[in-house]
Amino acid sequence: MTASLQQIRAQRDWTADKCKEQIEVAKRENRTFQRQTLQAHLVHLLNKEHKFNEAIQLAAQLVRELKKVDDKDLLVDVQLEESIGFYHLSNYTKARAELVSARTIANTKYTPPAMQARLDLQSGILHAADDRDFKTAYSYFFEAFQAFDSVNESALAQQALKYMLLSKVMLDQSDEVHSIMTGKTAQKYAKTETEAMHAIAEAAKKRSLAEFNEAFDKYKDVLGQDPVVKQHFGIIQDTMFEKELSRLIQPYSCVQVEHIAKCVGLDRERVERRLSQMLLDKKFSGCLQGDGLLVIYEQEQADPTYELAVDSVHAMGEVVDALYERAKEIKAV
């Protein structure tokens, strides 16, 4: 990010309309660099106002122009914003292509920590959205969090921390959320958004659908406003539903579906459909009978002796084959 763009971004009173007015002034006075800087900021503002189509159209035009003058600092910023626009339009292929291009240019020059952190944050978001690779996403979010914290970008640091917690929930590692939140750096950002993810993680850890719904209702406004969290929340809900069912059926060898439905407070058909899907996905062994009875089979414990025996027989076979080949060579002599 150039110094002039940094100065403009620091002024919080800029709106898209004000930016457009200043762009027209720069055009009339033939101040090309200032006009390009203002247009780069306008792309950023359009993304913030959720005018993503307008943002990527302006960005594409500006990228062509910036490539001709080889303004790498501004080019990285615009391509990052273009990637963000494509992400929100669910065009992950183009979002990734623009991000890769921005990172490639950033690697050819000195990139300030704040810009590197923004690139890492977007990388994590795309890994989570496109590949469902939350392990890699967590690594990017962690790098972004540390960098934002080091340059005192508190709002972006809190956002990265929130996505770190989301990744742990999605990886079914909710027990690690508490240790992250008790860290010295993370404690500075213990606000409503991170509290919301912490509450969700606690519910996931306990496999309690009731606590999950309670946490969601309590922090509905916070969780629903973030498009990244919102995108993955349906998956979390489905996972929590399955965990609650697993917890409820665990003590039984057979149980009525009607009883399970009453325990979770949902209609029988929905519970039965989910149990059927869990059986198909081999989440547990059992069968659903026609009279609404769920029969759960005990999980067979694998005996390691069989594997050792098979390995031993295989090894002996290789020895016998080797001796046979050696005997043939001796006989030939």
Secondary structure by P-SEA (a helix, b strand, c coil): ccaaaaaaaacccccaaaaaaaaaaaaaacaaaaaaaaaaaaaaaaaaacaaaaaaaaaaaaaaaaaaacaaaaaaaaaaaaaaaaaaacaaaaaaaaaaaaaaaaaaccccaaaaaaaaaaaaaaaaccccaaaaaaaaaaaaaaaaaaacaaaaaaaaaaaaaaaaaaaccccaaaaaaacaaaaaaccaaaaaaaaaaaaaaaccaaaaaaaaaaaaaaaaacaaaaaaaaaaaaaaaaaaaaaaacccccccaaaaaaaacccaaaaaaaaaaaaaaccbbbbbccccbbbbbccccccaaaaaaaaaaaaaaaaaaaaaaaaaaaaac
